[in-house]
Amino acid sequence: MDSPGAAAHVDRTVLEVPGPFDGGGVIRFLSWHAVAGAEEGDDTSFTQSARLARGAGTVTVRLLDADDATAPSADAVTRVEVTTRVEHAADAPELLGGTRRLLGLDVDAA
């Protein structure tokens, strides 16, 4: 998998996603449909490489509440850790925004 070089800018963000959000289902779906060489994942995390405006980057999404075996509910909050690695710090917001869209985090569930 392509990844930025040793001088990469790394940023970790914890997002609190209001319910209903089936984070485990989303991560498993992405992992099962991963593109070999560009994406990989398991039941609790997913990593994707990306070509950005100024260089390469990777993003890893990890469920922090993966041990919670309850079904997602309307009032539950799921914590998702997003780690971005980019060659140029200015690319980090683009990668984070794309990840939010990939996970459907800004979709109105109503």
A tleap script that builds the chain and sets N, CA, C and O, in Angstrom:
source leaprc.protein.ff14SB
mol = sequence {
  NMET ASP SER PRO GLY ALA ALA ALA HIE VAL
  ASP ARG THR VAL LEU GLU VAL PRO GLY PRO
  PHE ASP GLY GLY GLY VAL ILE ARG PHE LEU
  SER TRP HIE ALA VAL ALA GLY ALA GLU GLU
  GLY ASP ASP THR SER PHE THR GLN SER ALA
  ARG LEU ALA ARG GLY ALA GLY THR VAL THR
  VAL ARG LEU LEU ASP ALA ASP ASP ALA THR
  ALA PRO SER ALA ASP ALA VAL THR ARG VAL
  GLU VAL THR THR ARG VAL GLU HIE ALA ALA
  ASP ALA PRO GLU LEU LEU GLY GLY THR ARG
  ARG LEU LEU GLY LEU ASP VAL ASP ALA CALA
}
set mol.1.N position { 0.844 -1.175 0.000 }
set mol.1.CA position { 0.000 0.000 0.000 }
set mol.1.C position { 0.884 1.232 0.000 }
set mol.1.O position { 1.839 1.306 0.773 }
set mol.2.N position { 0.581 2.204 -0.859 }
set mol.2.CA position { 1.322 3.453 -0.888 }
set mol.2.C position { 1.125 4.186 0.421 }
set mol.2.O position { 0.020 4.236 0.961 }
set mol.3.N position { 2.206 4.754 0.925 }
set mol.3.CA position { 2.098 5.569 2.129 }
set mol.3.C position { 3.113 6.685 2.052 }
set mol.3.O position { 4.137 6.551 1.381 }
set mol.4.N position { 2.840 7.795 2.736 }
set mol.4.CA position { 3.767 8.903 2.697 }
set mol.4.C position { 5.100 8.532 3.325 }
set mol.4.O position { 5.179 7.607 4.133 }
set mol.5.N position { 6.139 9.252 2.953 }
set mol.5.CA position { 7.482 8.993 3.448 }
set mol.5.C position { 7.651 9.283 4.924 }
set mol.5.O position { 6.693 9.628 5.615 }
set mol.6.N position { 8.886 9.141 5.405 }
set mol.6.CA position { 9.193 9.272 6.821 }
set mol.6.C position { 8.885 10.663 7.364 }
set mol.6.O position { 8.634 10.808 8.560 }
set mol.7.N position { 8.899 11.685 6.516 }
set mol.7.CA position { 8.656 13.049 6.970 }
set mol.7.C position { 7.167 13.388 6.967 }
set mol.7.O position { 6.798 14.560 6.891 }
set mol.8.N position { 6.325 12.387 7.048 }
set mol.8.CA position { 4.878 12.593 6.958 }
set mol.8.C position { 4.337 13.341 8.169 }
set mol.8.O position { 4.878 13.254 9.271 }
set mol.9.N position { 3.269 14.067 7.937 }
set mol.9.CA position { 2.525 14.740 8.999 }
set mol.9.C position { 1.436 13.773 9.461 }
set mol.9.O position { 0.633 13.311 8.650 }
set mol.10.N position { 1.405 13.464 10.756 }
set mol.10.CA position { 0.426 12.527 11.307 }
set mol.10.C position { -0.504 13.294 12.241 }
set mol.10.O position { -0.053 14.073 13.080 }
set mol.11.N position { -1.801 13.066 12.087 }
set mol.11.CA position { -2.789 13.732 12.930 }
set mol.11.C position { -3.839 12.712 13.338 }
set mol.11.O position { -4.313 11.932 12.512 }
set mol.12.N position { -4.203 12.719 14.624 }
set mol.12.CA position { -5.255 11.830 15.125 }
set mol.12.C position { -6.426 12.685 15.595 }
set mol.12.O position { -6.252 13.653 16.334 }
set mol.13.N position { -7.608 12.311 15.156 }
set mol.13.CA position { -8.828 13.021 15.514 }
set mol.13.C position { -9.837 11.996 16.007 }
set mol.13.O position { -10.030 10.959 15.372 }
set mol.14.N position { -10.478 12.278 17.128 }
set mol.14.CA position { -11.551 11.408 17.611 }
set mol.14.C position { -12.868 12.108 17.310 }
set mol.14.O position { -13.118 13.221 17.772 }
set mol.15.N position { -13.701 11.439 16.532 }
set mol.15.CA position { -15.008 11.967 16.159 }
set mol.15.C position { -16.077 11.270 16.984 }
set mol.15.O position { -16.062 10.046 17.116 }
set mol.16.N position { -17.001 12.038 17.535 }
set mol.16.CA position { -18.146 11.466 18.233 }
set mol.16.C position { -19.321 11.510 17.269 }
set mol.16.O position { -19.815 12.580 16.915 }
set mol.17.N position { -19.755 10.336 16.854 }
set mol.17.CA position { -20.799 10.222 15.838 }
set mol.17.C position { -22.120 9.893 16.525 }
set mol.17.O position { -22.232 8.857 17.181 }
set mol.18.N position { -23.124 10.763 16.384 }
set mol.18.CA position { -24.412 10.474 17.011 }
set mol.18.C position { -25.112 9.308 16.319 }
set mol.18.O position { -24.924 9.067 15.127 }
set mol.19.N position { -25.916 8.599 17.087 }
set mol.19.CA position { -26.653 7.473 16.545 }
set mol.19.C position { -27.851 7.916 15.747 }
set mol.19.O position { -28.236 9.084 15.814 }
set mol.20.N position { -28.442 7.034 15.004 }
set mol.20.CA position { -27.963 5.657 14.845 }
set mol.20.C position { -26.818 5.588 13.843 }
set mol.20.O position { -26.908 6.146 12.749 }
set mol.21.N position { -25.751 4.909 14.215 }
set mol.21.CA position { -24.591 4.724 13.341 }
set mol.21.C position { -24.033 3.339 13.608 }
set mol.21.O position { -23.556 3.067 14.709 }
set mol.22.N position { -24.085 2.473 12.629 }
set mol.22.CA position { -23.554 1.117 12.758 }
set mol.22.C position { -22.096 1.125 12.310 }
set mol.22.O position { -21.766 0.659 11.219 }
set mol.23.N position { -21.230 1.660 13.167 }
set mol.23.CA position { -19.813 1.774 12.829 }
set mol.23.C position { -19.181 0.443 12.483 }
set mol.23.O position { -18.409 0.349 11.529 }
set mol.24.N position { -19.505 -0.593 13.254 }
set mol.24.CA position { -18.950 -1.911 12.976 }
set mol.24.C position { -19.370 -2.424 11.610 }
set mol.24.O position { -18.560 -2.999 10.882 }
set mol.25.N position { -20.630 -2.219 11.261 }
set mol.25.CA position { -21.119 -2.646 9.953 }
set mol.25.C position { -20.445 -1.900 8.817 }
set mol.25.O position { -20.109 -2.491 7.791 }
set mol.26.N position { -20.246 -0.595 9.001 }
set mol.26.CA position { -19.588 0.211 7.967 }
set mol.26.C position { -18.147 -0.246 7.779 }
set mol.26.O position { -17.699 -0.437 6.648 }
set mol.27.N position { -17.411 -0.423 8.890 }
set mol.27.CA position { -16.004 -0.837 8.807 }
set mol.27.C position { -15.892 -2.223 8.180 }
set mol.27.O position { -15.031 -2.448 7.330 }
set mol.28.N position { -16.753 -3.154 8.591 }
set mol.28.CA position { -16.713 -4.499 8.001 }
set mol.28.C position { -17.012 -4.448 6.506 }
set mol.28.O position { -16.343 -5.126 5.726 }
set mol.29.N position { -18.002 -3.658 6.089 }
set mol.29.CA position { -18.331 -3.543 4.665 }
set mol.29.C position { -17.125 -3.028 3.885 }
set mol.29.O position { -16.753 -3.604 2.862 }
set mol.30.N position { -16.516 -1.949 4.363 }
set mol.30.CA position { -15.354 -1.392 3.667 }
set mol.30.C position { -14.205 -2.397 3.626 }
set mol.30.O position { -13.529 -2.526 2.605 }
set mol.31.N position { -13.982 -3.106 4.727 }
set mol.31.CA position { -12.893 -4.089 4.791 }
set mol.31.C position { -13.128 -5.244 3.830 }
set mol.31.O position { -12.203 -5.679 3.144 }
set mol.32.N position { -14.348 -5.740 3.776 }
set mol.32.CA position { -14.669 -6.862 2.884 }
set mol.32.C position { -14.537 -6.473 1.423 }
set mol.32.O position { -14.249 -7.323 0.580 }
set mol.33.N position { -14.742 -5.197 1.110 }
set mol.33.CA position { -14.691 -4.722 -0.270 }
set mol.33.C position { -13.419 -3.932 -0.564 }
set mol.33.O position { -13.377 -3.154 -1.517 }
set mol.34.N position { -12.388 -4.129 0.245 }
set mol.34.CA position { -11.137 -3.379 0.088 }
set mol.34.C position { -10.475 -3.680 -1.254 }
set mol.34.O position { -10.489 -4.813 -1.734 }
set mol.35.N position { -9.903 -2.652 -1.838 }
set mol.35.CA position { -9.162 -2.775 -3.091 }
set mol.35.C position { -7.732 -3.192 -2.742 }
set mol.35.O position { -7.018 -2.452 -2.065 }
set mol.36.N position { -7.316 -4.367 -3.199 }
set mol.36.CA position { -5.982 -4.887 -2.884 }
set mol.36.C position { -4.906 -3.882 -3.287 }
set mol.36.O position { -4.923 -3.342 -4.393 }
set mol.37.N position { -3.978 -3.643 -2.376 }
set mol.37.CA position { -2.881 -2.727 -2.643 }
set mol.37.C position { -3.174 -1.281 -2.296 }
set mol.37.O position { -2.254 -0.467 -2.216 }
set mol.38.N position { -4.446 -0.944 -2.088 }
set mol.38.CA position { -4.810 0.434 -1.763 }
set mol.38.C position { -5.592 0.537 -0.456 }
set mol.38.O position { -5.630 1.598 0.167 }
set mol.39.N position { -6.213 -0.565 -0.045 }
set mol.39.CA position { -7.043 -0.561 1.156 }
set mol.39.C position { -6.872 -1.884 1.891 }
set mol.39.O position { -6.561 -2.913 1.290 }
set mol.40.N position { -7.082 -1.833 3.210 }
set mol.40.CA position { -7.080 -3.055 4.011 }
set mol.40.C position { -7.859 -2.788 5.292 }
set mol.40.O position { -7.986 -1.643 5.726 }
set mol.41.N position { -8.372 -3.844 5.886 }
set mol.41.CA position { -9.127 -3.654 7.106 }
set mol.41.C position { -9.484 -4.957 7.775 }
set mol.41.O position { -9.176 -6.043 7.284 }
set mol.42.N position { -10.149 -4.818 8.920 }
set mol.42.CA position { -10.654 -5.960 9.673 }
set mol.42.C position { -11.976 -5.533 10.313 }
set mol.42.O position { -12.634 -4.623 9.810 }
set mol.43.N position { -12.370 -6.169 11.403 }
set mol.43.CA position { -13.666 -5.859 12.011 }
set mol.43.C position { -13.719 -4.509 12.721 }
set mol.43.O position { -14.808 -3.976 12.934 }
set mol.44.N position { -12.569 -3.943 13.092 }
set mol.44.CA position { -12.586 -2.702 13.868 }
set mol.44.C position { -11.802 -1.555 13.253 }
set mol.44.O position { -11.837 -0.443 13.781 }
set mol.45.N position { -11.090 -1.791 12.142 }
set mol.45.CA position { -10.336 -0.692 11.533 }
set mol.45.C position { -10.259 -0.866 10.018 }
set mol.45.O position { -10.406 -1.966 9.484 }
set mol.46.N position { -10.023 0.261 9.350 }
set mol.46.CA position { -9.940 0.285 7.895 }
set mol.46.C position { -8.898 1.325 7.508 }
set mol.46.O position { -8.909 2.442 8.024 }
set mol.47.N position { -7.994 0.958 6.597 }
set mol.47.CA position { -6.949 1.867 6.120 }
set mol.47.C position { -7.066 2.000 4.613 }
set mol.47.O position { -7.276 1.021 3.897 }
set mol.48.N position { -6.925 3.239 4.145 }
set mol.48.CA position { -7.052 3.539 2.719 }
set mol.48.C position { -5.947 4.513 2.321 }
set mol.48.O position { -5.655 5.461 3.050 }
set mol.49.N position { -5.337 4.275 1.165 }
set mol.49.CA position { -4.356 5.227 0.644 }
set mol.49.C position { -5.071 6.199 -0.281 }
set mol.49.O position { -6.127 5.893 -0.833 }
set mol.50.N position { -4.473 7.380 -0.440 }
set mol.50.CA position { -5.108 8.404 -1.271 }
set mol.50.C position { -4.049 9.264 -1.938 }
set mol.50.O position { -2.985 9.522 -1.375 }
set mol.51.N position { -4.360 9.696 -3.139 }
set mol.51.CA position { -3.540 10.700 -3.815 }
set mol.51.C position { -4.228 12.031 -3.567 }
set mol.51.O position { -5.408 12.201 -3.874 }
set mol.52.N position { -3.476 12.974 -3.008 }
set mol.52.CA position { -4.032 14.264 -2.621 }
set mol.52.C position { -3.435 15.380 -3.465 }
set mol.52.O position { -2.598 15.123 -4.330 }
set mol.53.N position { -3.848 16.593 -3.226 }
set mol.53.CA position { -3.408 17.735 -4.043 }
set mol.53.C position { -1.893 17.910 -4.046 }
set mol.53.O position { -1.317 18.258 -5.077 }
set mol.54.N position { -1.239 17.674 -2.907 }
set mol.54.CA position { 0.194 17.927 -2.790 }
set mol.54.C position { 1.040 16.666 -2.640 }
set mol.54.O position { 2.265 16.757 -2.564 }
set mol.55.N position { 0.414 15.500 -2.597 }
set mol.55.CA position { 1.179 14.267 -2.431 }
set mol.55.C position { 0.301 13.117 -1.978 }
set mol.55.O position { -0.925 13.168 -2.079 }
set mol.56.N position { 0.950 12.085 -1.479 }
set mol.56.CA position { 0.246 10.873 -1.050 }
set mol.56.C position { -0.186 10.978 0.403 }
set mol.56.O position { 0.335 11.789 1.169 }
set mol.57.N position { -1.142 10.144 0.762 }
set mol.57.CA position { -1.597 10.089 2.141 }
set mol.57.C position { -2.271 8.765 2.429 }
set mol.57.O position { -2.649 8.032 1.515 }
set mol.58.N position { -2.416 8.466 3.706 }
set mol.58.CA position { -3.208 7.318 4.137 }
set mol.58.C position { -4.096 7.768 5.280 }
set mol.58.O position { -3.776 8.705 6.011 }
set mol.59.N position { -5.202 7.089 5.416 }
set mol.59.CA position { -6.104 7.344 6.531 }
set mol.59.C position { -6.479 6.000 7.137 }
set mol.59.O position { -6.773 5.043 6.421 }
set mol.60.N position { -6.465 5.941 8.462 }
set mol.60.CA position { -6.908 4.758 9.187 }
set mol.60.C position { -8.071 5.159 10.075 }
set mol.60.O position { -7.985 6.121 10.838 }
set mol.61.N position { -9.153 4.415 9.967 }
set mol.61.CA position { -10.340 4.640 10.781 }
set mol.61.C position { -10.440 3.469 11.742 }
set mol.61.O position { -10.408 2.311 11.326 }
set mol.62.N position { -10.560 3.775 13.039 }
set mol.62.CA position { -10.637 2.718 14.046 }
set mol.62.C position { -11.796 3.012 14.981 }
set mol.62.O position { -11.938 4.132 15.473 }
set mol.63.N position { -12.618 2.012 15.224 }
set mol.63.CA position { -13.726 2.170 16.164 }
set mol.63.C position { -13.192 2.082 17.582 }
set mol.63.O position { -12.544 1.098 17.938 }
set mol.64.N position { -13.451 3.091 18.390 }
set mol.64.CA position { -12.997 3.069 19.776 }
set mol.64.C position { -13.982 2.343 20.671 }
set mol.64.O position { -13.612 1.875 21.748 }
set mol.65.N position { -15.223 2.243 20.244 }
set mol.65.CA position { -16.259 1.589 21.038 }
set mol.65.C position { -16.574 0.199 20.496 }
set mol.65.O position { -17.707 -0.270 20.599 }
set mol.66.N position { -15.570 -0.459 19.920 }
set mol.66.CA position { -15.789 -1.750 19.259 }
set mol.66.C position { -16.220 -2.842 20.228 }
set mol.66.O position { -16.838 -3.820 19.809 }
set mol.67.N position { -15.910 -2.698 21.517 }
set mol.67.CA position { -16.282 -3.731 22.479 }
set mol.67.C position { -17.748 -3.651 22.885 }
set mol.67.O position { -18.271 -4.574 23.509 }
set mol.68.N position { -18.415 -2.552 22.535 }
set mol.68.CA position { -19.823 -2.383 22.874 }
set mol.68.C position { -20.665 -3.265 21.957 }
set mol.68.O position { -20.804 -2.976 20.768 }
set mol.69.N position { -21.220 -4.329 22.506 }
set mol.69.CA position { -21.931 -5.322 21.691 }
set mol.69.C position { -23.391 -4.954 21.445 }
set mol.69.O position { -24.105 -5.703 20.779 }
set mol.70.N position { -23.848 -3.821 21.967 }
set mol.70.CA position { -25.247 -3.464 21.780 }
set mol.70.C position { -25.494 -2.962 20.367 }
set mol.70.O position { -24.597 -2.427 19.716 }
set mol.71.N position { -26.707 -3.140 19.911 }
set mol.71.CA position { -27.084 -2.650 18.577 }
set mol.71.C position { -27.114 -1.127 18.595 }
set mol.71.O position { -27.433 -0.534 19.626 }
set mol.72.N position { -26.788 -0.478 17.474 }
set mol.72.CA position { -26.809 0.980 17.435 }
set mol.72.C position { -28.218 1.513 17.715 }
set mol.72.O position { -29.211 0.968 17.234 }
set mol.73.N position { -28.278 2.577 18.494 }
set mol.73.CA position { -29.574 3.178 18.791 }
set mol.73.C position { -29.522 4.665 18.478 }
set mol.73.O position { -28.451 5.233 18.265 }
set mol.74.N position { -30.684 5.280 18.454 }
set mol.74.CA position { -30.785 6.686 18.066 }
set mol.74.C position { -30.054 7.606 19.029 }
set mol.74.O position { -29.587 8.669 18.619 }
set mol.75.N position { -29.938 7.228 20.306 }
set mol.75.CA position { -29.299 8.120 21.271 }
set mol.75.C position { -27.861 7.713 21.609 }
set mol.75.O position { -27.221 8.361 22.438 }
set mol.76.N position { -27.351 6.668 20.990 }
set mol.76.CA position { -25.979 6.224 21.250 }
set mol.76.C position { -24.987 7.112 20.508 }
set mol.76.O position { -25.292 7.655 19.446 }
set mol.77.N position { -23.799 7.250 21.081 }
set mol.77.CA position { -22.708 7.981 20.436 }
set mol.77.C position { -21.575 6.994 20.205 }
set mol.77.O position { -21.162 6.295 21.130 }
set mol.78.N position { -21.075 6.931 18.988 }
set mol.78.CA position { -19.952 6.065 18.643 }
set mol.78.C position { -18.718 6.932 18.468 }
set mol.78.O position { -18.759 7.946 17.772 }
set mol.79.N position { -17.622 6.534 19.099 }
set mol.79.CA position { -16.364 7.266 18.940 }
set mol.79.C position { -15.520 6.571 17.876 }
set mol.79.O position { -15.306 5.360 17.917 }
set mol.80.N position { -15.049 7.369 16.928 }
set mol.80.CA position { -14.250 6.878 15.809 }
set mol.80.C position { -12.941 7.651 15.794 }
set mol.80.O position { -12.941 8.882 15.748 }
set mol.81.N position { -11.821 6.928 15.834 }
set mol.81.CA position { -10.508 7.570 15.734 }
set mol.81.C position { -10.074 7.569 14.273 }
set mol.81.O position { -10.045 6.521 13.627 }
set mol.82.N position { -9.738 8.739 13.760 }
set mol.82.CA position { -9.271 8.886 12.386 }
set mol.82.C position { -7.824 9.355 12.444 }
set mol.82.O position { -7.536 10.425 12.980 }
set mol.83.N position { -6.912 8.556 11.892 }
set mol.83.CA position { -5.497 8.914 11.841 }
set mol.83.C position { -5.129 9.182 10.393 }
set mol.83.O position { -5.231 8.300 9.541 }
set mol.84.N position { -4.699 10.409 10.124 }
set mol.84.CA position { -4.270 10.769 8.775 }
set mol.84.C position { -2.756 10.888 8.750 }
set mol.84.O position { -2.141 11.407 9.682 }
set mol.85.N position { -2.168 10.399 7.668 }
set mol.85.CA position { -0.726 10.525 7.426 }
set mol.85.C position { -0.583 11.119 6.031 }
set mol.85.O position { -0.973 10.501 5.040 }
set mol.86.N position { -0.024 12.314 5.962 }
set mol.86.CA position { 0.102 13.007 4.682 }
set mol.86.C position { 1.511 13.553 4.529 }
set mol.86.O position { 2.182 13.851 5.517 }
set mol.87.N position { 1.952 13.682 3.289 }
set mol.87.CA position { 3.265 14.253 3.022 }
set mol.87.C position { 3.295 15.740 3.334 }
set mol.87.O position { 4.322 16.264 3.765 }
set mol.88.N position { 2.174 16.426 3.120 }
set mol.88.CA position { 2.077 17.863 3.355 }
set mol.88.C position { 0.898 18.126 4.285 }
set mol.88.O position { -0.221 17.699 4.001 }
set mol.89.N position { 1.138 18.819 5.386 }
set mol.89.CA position { 0.097 19.066 6.383 }
set mol.89.C position { -1.145 19.716 5.781 }
set mol.89.O position { -2.253 19.489 6.266 }
set mol.90.N position { -0.981 20.512 4.743 }
set mol.90.CA position { -2.124 21.194 4.128 }
set mol.90.C position { -3.117 20.218 3.496 }
set mol.90.O position { -4.257 20.597 3.228 }
set mol.91.N position { -2.711 18.972 3.254 }
set mol.91.CA position { -3.609 17.970 2.671 }
set mol.91.C position { -4.489 17.280 3.716 }
set mol.91.O position { -5.463 16.622 3.352 }
set mol.92.N position { -4.168 17.416 4.995 }
set mol.92.CA position { -4.898 16.700 6.040 }
set mol.92.C position { -6.394 17.018 6.057 }
set mol.92.O position { -7.193 16.087 6.167 }
set mol.93.N position { -6.819 18.290 5.955 }
set mol.93.CA position { -8.267 18.557 5.958 }
set mol.93.C position { -9.005 17.901 4.788 }
set mol.93.O position { -10.134 17.437 4.950 }
set mol.94.N position { -8.376 17.861 3.618 }
set mol.94.CA position { -8.993 17.210 2.453 }
set mol.94.C position { -9.205 15.722 2.730 }
set mol.94.O position { -10.261 15.173 2.417 }
set mol.95.N position { -8.205 15.077 3.315 }
set mol.95.CA position { -8.294 13.648 3.607 }
set mol.95.C position { -9.336 13.378 4.689 }
set mol.95.O position { -10.102 12.420 4.582 }
set mol.96.N position { -9.373 14.207 5.724 }
set mol.96.CA position { -10.369 14.039 6.783 }
set mol.96.C position { -11.780 14.254 6.234 }
set mol.96.O position { -12.698 13.511 6.582 }
set mol.97.N position { -11.957 15.254 5.389 }
set mol.97.CA position { -13.267 15.505 4.785 }
set mol.97.C position { -13.729 14.346 3.921 }
set mol.97.O position { -14.899 13.965 3.960 }
set mol.98.N position { -12.814 13.785 3.141 }
set mol.98.CA position { -13.147 12.627 2.316 }
set mol.98.C position { -13.527 11.425 3.158 }
set mol.98.O position { -14.401 10.644 2.782 }
set mol.99.N position { -12.868 11.277 4.299 }
set mol.99.CA position { -13.173 10.169 5.199 }
set mol.99.C position { -14.552 10.347 5.820 }
set mol.99.O position { -15.309 9.384 5.945 }
set mol.100.N position { -14.877 11.568 6.205 }
set mol.100.CA position { -16.216 11.840 6.748 }
set mol.100.C position { -17.292 11.484 5.715 }
set mol.100.O position { -18.331 10.924 6.065 }
set mol.101.N position { -17.036 11.810 4.438 }
set mol.101.CA position { -17.995 11.475 3.379 }
set mol.101.C position { -18.065 9.963 3.164 }
set mol.101.O position { -19.152 9.410 2.998 }
set mol.102.N position { -16.910 9.293 3.166 }
set mol.102.CA position { -16.872 7.844 2.976 }
set mol.102.C position { -17.706 7.127 4.034 }
set mol.102.O position { -18.418 6.171 3.725 }
set mol.103.N position { -17.617 7.587 5.277 }
set mol.103.CA position { -18.339 6.955 6.376 }
set mol.103.C position { -19.772 7.460 6.515 }
set mol.103.O position { -20.549 6.919 7.302 }
set mol.104.N position { -20.122 8.491 5.758 }
set mol.104.CA position { -21.470 9.044 5.849 }
set mol.104.C position { -21.722 9.781 7.147 }
set mol.104.O position { -22.850 9.797 7.639 }
set mol.105.N position { -20.684 10.395 7.715 }
set mol.105.CA position { -20.816 11.017 9.030 }
set mol.105.C position { -21.610 12.314 9.017 }
set mol.105.O position { -22.123 12.726 10.057 }
set mol.106.N position { -21.723 12.958 7.881 }
set mol.106.CA position { -22.436 14.233 7.817 }
set mol.106.C position { -23.822 14.103 7.196 }
set mol.106.O position { -24.456 15.103 6.857 }
set mol.107.N position { -24.283 12.876 7.052 }
set mol.107.CA position { -25.603 12.621 6.477 }
set mol.107.C position { -26.655 12.785 7.570 }
set mol.107.O position { -26.485 12.283 8.681 }
set mol.108.N position { -27.729 13.481 7.256 }
set mol.108.CA position { -28.830 13.644 8.201 }
set mol.108.C position { -29.642 12.354 8.219 }
set mol.108.O position { -30.258 11.987 7.219 }
set mol.109.N position { -29.639 11.670 9.358 }
set mol.109.CA position { -30.313 10.371 9.470 }
set mol.109.C position { -31.833 10.500 9.523 }
set mol.109.O position { -32.543 9.497 9.444 }
set mol.110.N position { -32.329 11.708 9.655 }
set mol.110.CA position { -33.790 11.903 9.771 }
set mol.110.C position { -34.500 11.734 8.454 }
set mol.110.O position { -35.722 11.867 8.391 }
savepdb mol mol.pdb
quit
